[in-house]
């Protein structure tokens, strides 16, 4: 290997290492979100959601003013289809945020973690129902185990785990819509557009909170108001880190890192916030984890075969 090739390989390796660190940081931050939303008490889920939208919008605008880069705006305005899809994405992510905040404030962090554990299985099913894809054998096994796990947890709760299912479904729809949007729009630009769509509702909500006297932003201790403002900072930062990771590491690695968030949520729910998890529910979680292991193995096998095929094609062409 020549010096230049060796340098290129080292550079690629360092970029991948950075990508893994960025990805771990992104999912780590998402994983500890329950702690942040927990300290926002006595604000309820609706108030936190309203403030989160408003301050995230403000953070995005300040970031763009600082970067002085709005080249993405004009092409977006010329694409009604992308605007419509991003508007739909805004509504869906607002629903996801609202469900997640409600889960934390109502002491259902463990159930919220289940939602993000079953999200990869939902993504597989969305490929079947929305894109007409056919499942491989291991994917069918994983989905079947996921359904069994939900049935067991439903039996233990005495009801379907609505919060978990709602989080998984909304995040799956959000991912599908963003996939339809396509590339070319940076993560921060996408979030800015989505918060602009939601801003009128947020402002109306802020006015309603103040008029009705239900708001806690100005009546609680000063640190409480600062923490509410902070929701606008903690929301886009992991997204930016995720975008930096996704551009540097394979999707299979991203897929493995994504399990860090619900694992941390589960630990926080049980160990830090003291939520109880009966034995039958642990069995359900265990089956979900087995399903995720099977799904991960299948994904890695497919990626390995594709890589081998690509390398063989390159050798044949050389």
Helices and strands as residue ranges (DSSP letters): H 3-38, H 45-67, H 71-77, H 80-105, H 109-131, H 137-157, H 162-181, H 187-212, H 222-246, H 251-257, H 259-267, I 268-272, H 279-317
